[in-house]
Structures are given as C-alpha cells and as structure tokens.
Amino acid sequence: LQVFVEKEGHARVPQSYKTEDGYNLGSWVARQRSSKHQLTLDQITRLESLAGWVWDVLEFQWEEGFSNLKKYIEQEGHAIVSRLYETNDGYKLGQWVISRRSRKERLTLEQITRLESLNGWVWDVFESKWEKGFLSLKTYVEREGNSRVSSNFKTEEGYNLGRWVSGQRTKKDQLTPEQITRLESLSCWVWDVLEFQWEEGFSYLKGYIEQEDHARVPQSYKTGEGYKL
C-alpha cells in the first residue's frame, strides 16, 4: 500500500487491484476498512499517516464531488453541469452530478438537503430548462402581444427563445398535459404557424372582397391594421 500511495498519490485502491507480482492489494485495503475495529491503535495510526487515506471511500467521493460542484456554481452561477464536463484537474463533475440526480433515492437526507441548499440546484434539468423557456416566452408575449417568435430570435440575454418555441411546436406529443395547457393559455399561442398565417390572410381577403366586391388586390396593398394583404 505504501508503494501504491507513493506512485498514485492516494490510497483509494480499487477492490480488484493487484500489484505487478500478483498481490491482491485491493482486497487487503478493503478488509482494513471494513475491519477497523479489529485493528490495533498502531495499525490505525500508520494507515491514517498515509497520504490520501480514507476509511469511507463512498463518503470521500461524495464530499469530493460536492466540493467541485460548489466551486462550479460559484464560477458559473448555476448547477446545470453538462454530461461531459470535467474540471481543470480532470474531475468528471458532469457524471457525478448526473449520478446524484438519477439516484436521489440512494442519497441520505443530509446529502439531499445539502444539494438543495446550493444556488440553482434542480433535480429535473429538463423541467428547469422548460420553465426557463416558458418564462422567456411569457415575457415576449407580454411585450409583443403574440407568441409567433421567429426561429432565430434571441432574448437580450442571448437565450435562443425562437429555437425553444419551435421545439415545443414540433414535439407537442412529448409535452405533459400541464405544459400544453400553459402554452395554450398564452395570448395568441398557435401550434401551427403556417396554418395560422394562412387563416389570417384568408380572413383579411374575405374582408377586402366584402368591401371592394372583387379579389384583385394590388401587390402593395395593406389593410388598416398594416397587414400586407
């Protein structure tokens, strides 16, 4: 174990690890941890003197991940870590965060509480992203009076609202009933923009015919509301 620590810089030996000469070091280390109460005080002291020795590897790994997540949040201002993200020293933080979210039922109450105390922590990333898009759309509707956002439109903060809105329309079958209801509650929300535009044009044309008694509309003609009929 001393040789391993000098080479690797820590004492977290994989359970299946064997030395070059075939010694099952992983099993020996695991046995020391699980049988701490059977060790002498001198043995405990010698193990604890090794660089990176820990008695509970799972607890150490949790603290390591939590510490890296805290630093990430302080730097980025949120806890939405991409799956492949690694810290500068190579720690796979993205995988650690995904594992915590997908295995919430395996966490202790204390671990859950500590995660939820972090600024911007969410258990369901997809739900969080949907809420962000919906709130941006709601602001747009209140300002513009409609929800027909162009596909390349971005908010002042750089959020690609146009792409989000297009995604809701093309993936309606993947939305929850609540999400569908909330979208349809917005002023002028339409699922099919092309159909809406056609109906809008047809309605103005009917009004024109009723007024002018023909459908030969000059190419530059606009209605009183400014619609380019």
C-alpha positions in Angstrom: 0.0 0.0 0.0 2.9 2.4 0.8 4.3 1.7 -2.7 0.8 2.3 -4.3 0.4 5.6 -2.4 3.8 6.9 -3.4 3.1 6.1 -7.1 -0.6 7.2 -7.3 -0.8 10.0 -4.6 -3.7 8.5 -2.8 -4.8 5.3 -1.0 -8.1 4.6 -2.8 -7.2 1.2 -4.2 -9.8 -0.4 -6.5 -11.1 -3.6 -4.9 -9.9 -5.8 -7.8 -6.4 -4.2 -8.0 -3.4 -6.5 -7.8 0.3 -5.5 -7.8 2.7 -6.5 -10.5 3.7 -9.5 -8.5 0.1 -10.7 -8.1 -0.6 -9.4 -4.6 -4.3 -8.7 -4.1 -3.8 -5.2 -2.6 -7.4 -4.1 -3.3 -8.9 -6.9 -1.2 -6.4 -6.2 1.6 -7.2 -2.5 1.7 -11.0 -3.2 1.6 -10.5 -5.6 4.6 -8.7 -2.9 6.6 -11.6 -0.5 6.1 -14.3 -3.0 6.9 -12.5 -4.4 10.0 -11.2 -1.2 11.5 -12.5 -2.3 14.9 -10.2 -5.3 14.8 -7.0 -3.2 14.1 -4.6 -2.1 16.8 -4.2 1.6 17.6 -0.7 1.4 16.0 -2.1 -0.1 12.7 -4.9 2.6 12.6 -2.3 5.3 13.1 0.0 4.0 10.4 -2.8 3.7 7.9 -4.0 7.3 8.7 -0.5 8.6 8.2 -0.6 7.6 4.5 -1.4 10.4 2.0 -5.0 10.3 1.0 -6.1 7.5 3.3 -9.8 7.4 3.9 -11.9 4.9 5.9 -15.1 5.5 4.0 -14.4 5.8 0.3 -18.0 6.5 -0.7 -18.2 9.4 1.8 -14.9 10.7 0.5 -16.1 10.5 -3.1 -19.4 12.3 -2.2 -17.5 15.1 -0.5 -15.1 15.4 -3.4 -18.0 15.7 -5.9 -19.9 18.2 -3.7 -16.9 20.4 -3.2 -16.3 20.5 -7.0 -20.0 21.3 -7.6 -19.9 24.2 -5.1 -16.8 25.7 -7.0 -18.6 25.2 -10.3 -21.7 27.1 -9.1 -19.6 29.9 -7.6 -18.0 30.3 -11.0 -20.9 29.7 -13.4 -23.9 30.8 -11.3 -25.9 27.6 -11.9 -25.8 23.9 -11.3 -26.7 22.7 -14.8 -23.5 20.8 -15.5 -23.1 19.2 -18.9 -22.7 15.4 -19.0 -19.1 15.5 -20.3 -17.9 18.4 -18.2 -14.6 17.9 -16.4 -12.8 20.3 -14.0 -9.3 21.7 -14.9 -7.7 18.9 -12.9 -9.7 16.2 -14.7 -12.5 15.5 -12.2 -15.6 14.3 -14.1 -18.1 16.6 -12.4 -20.8 16.1 -15.1 -21.0 12.4 -14.5 -21.1 12.9 -10.7 -24.0 15.4 -10.9 -26.0 13.2 -13.3 -25.5 10.2 -10.9 -26.8 12.2 -7.9 -29.9 13.3 -9.8 -30.7 9.8 -11.2 -30.1 8.1 -7.8 -31.8 10.5 -5.5 -33.4 7.6 -3.6 -30.0 6.3 -2.6 -28.9 9.6 -1.1 -29.1 10.3 2.6 -31.4 13.0 3.9 -28.4 15.1 4.8 -26.9 14.8 1.3 -30.3 15.8 -0.3 -30.5 18.8 2.0 -27.0 19.9 1.2 -27.6 19.6 -2.6 -30.9 21.5 -2.3 -29.1 24.3 -0.3 -26.9 25.1 -3.4 -27.9 28.0 -5.5 -29.6 26.9 -8.7 -29.7 23.2 -7.8 -32.5 21.3 -9.6 -33.4 17.6 -9.6 -35.0 17.6 -13.0 -32.9 19.5 -15.6 -35.4 19.1 -18.4 -38.2 20.7 -16.2 -35.9 23.5 -15.2 -35.0 24.2 -18.9 -38.7 24.2 -19.8 -39.5 26.7 -17.1 -36.8 29.0 -18.3 -38.1 28.8 -21.9 -41.7 29.4 -20.8 -40.9 32.4 -18.7 -38.9 33.9 -21.6 -41.9 33.3 -23.9 -44.3 34.8 -21.4 -42.2 38.0 -21.2 -42.1 38.1 -25.0 -45.9 37.7 -25.3 -46.5 40.5 -22.7 -44.3 42.8 -24.8 -45.2 41.8 -28.3 -48.8 40.8 -27.9 -48.3 37.5 -29.7 -46.3 34.2 -29.4 -45.2 33.9 -33.0 -41.5 34.1 -32.3 -39.2 33.9 -35.3 -37.0 30.8 -35.3 -33.7 32.7 -34.9 -34.9 35.1 -32.2 -32.8 35.5 -29.1 -33.5 37.5 -26.0 -31.3 40.4 -24.8 -29.5 37.9 -22.5 -28.7 35.7 -25.5 -31.3 33.0 -24.8 -32.4 31.3 -28.1 -36.2 31.6 -27.5 -37.0 31.1 -31.2 -35.4 27.6 -31.1 -37.2 26.7 -27.8 -40.6 27.8 -29.2 -40.1 25.8 -32.4 -39.1 22.8 -30.3 -42.4 23.0 -28.3 -44.4 23.0 -31.6 -42.6 20.2 -33.2 -42.6 18.0 -30.1 -46.1 18.6 -28.8 -46.6 14.9 -28.3 -43.7 14.8 -25.8 -45.1 17.6 -23.6 -47.1 17.0 -20.5 -50.8 18.0 -20.4 -49.9 20.8 -18.0 -47.3 22.2 -20.3 -49.7 22.1 -23.2 -52.3 23.9 -21.2 -49.9 26.6 -20.0 -48.7 27.3 -23.6 -52.3 27.5 -24.8 -53.1 29.9 -22.1 -50.7 32.5 -23.6 -52.2 35.2 -25.8 -52.3 34.2 -29.5 -50.5 30.9 -29.0 -50.7 28.7 -32.1 -49.3 25.2 -32.7 -49.2 25.5 -36.5 -47.8 28.9 -37.5 -48.2 28.3 -41.3 -51.9 27.4 -40.8 -52.4 30.4 -38.6 -50.8 32.7 -41.2 -53.0 31.2 -44.0 -56.2 31.7 -42.0 -55.1 35.2 -41.1 -54.6 36.1 -44.8 -57.8 34.4 -45.9 -59.8 36.3 -43.3 -58.4 39.7 -44.5 -59.1 38.7 -48.1 -62.7 38.0 -47.2 -63.0 41.4 -45.6 -61.5 43.0 -48.7 -63.9 41.3 -51.0 -66.9 42.3 -49.0 -65.7 45.9 -49.1 -64.4 46.1 -52.7 -66.5 43.4 -54.4 -63.5 41.7 -56.1 -60.3 39.9 -55.2 -57.9 41.7 -57.4 -55.7 43.0 -54.5 -52.9 45.4 -55.6 -49.5 43.9 -54.6 -48.6 46.8 -52.3 -52.0 46.9 -50.6 -52.1 47.0 -46.8 -55.1 46.8 -44.5 -56.0 49.4 -42.0 -54.1 47.4 -39.4 -51.0 47.3 -41.6 -51.4 43.7 -42.8 -49.7 43.2 -46.2 -52.6 41.6 -48.0 
